């Protein structure tokens, strides 16, 4: 029996396709991880300001944390980073935003000090964050 061209179907091995998809997903996840602990490690250890910036953004999301203690630890670290003035202005601004988004009173002192930052955007984000944190 002769098989027509349309009836002949080639099969694609599923294994390499799955491996490719997993590689893409792993690449998108990056090396930062998804836990508050892994993001704090990145903030403390990374030499890359862009990686720290991304961690600062993620640490501003309350759903990142498993408990209040983790959140307070992050606020303490973010407050130190904000106060030391070693981060570029855009990072200091996002730290202010993240501290405000966490809406915890522990961030108030660092945010009040940030109102005196030399950068306009940092001061503006600090003011907005204080409004979220409240008195």
C-alpha positions, 0 to 999 in steps of 0.5 A, a space after each residue: 500500500 502506498 502512503 500519500 504525502 499528506 498521510 505521512 506525519 513526522 513525530 517530534 520528540 517531546 523530550 527536547 521540547 520540554 527541556 527547552 521550556 524548562 530552560 526558558 522558565 529557569 532563565 526567566 526566574 533568574 538567580 534571585 529566587 522568589 523568597 524574601 530570604 533569597 531577595 535579602 541575600 541578593 541585596 546584601 551580597 550582589 555587586 550588581 546595582 540592577 539586581 539589587 534594584 530588582 530585589 528592592 522592588 520585590 521586597 516592597 510586595 507584602 505577599 513576598 513574606 511568610 511572616 511579620 518577622 521577615 518583613 521587619 528584617 527586610 525593613 531594617 535592611 532597606 532602611 540601612 541601605 537608604 541611610 548609607 547613601 551608597 545606592 544610586 538615586 533611582 534605587 534609593 527612590 524605589 527603596 522608599 516606595 517599597 518601604 511605603 508599600 509595606 505600610 509598617 511603622 518601622 520604616 518611618 524613621 528612615 523615610 523621614 531622613 530620606 526627606 532630606 536626600 539630595 535627589 528630588 525623586 528620592 524626596 518625593 518617594 519618601 513623602 509618598 511613602 510616609 503617607 502610606 506608613 502614617 503616623 
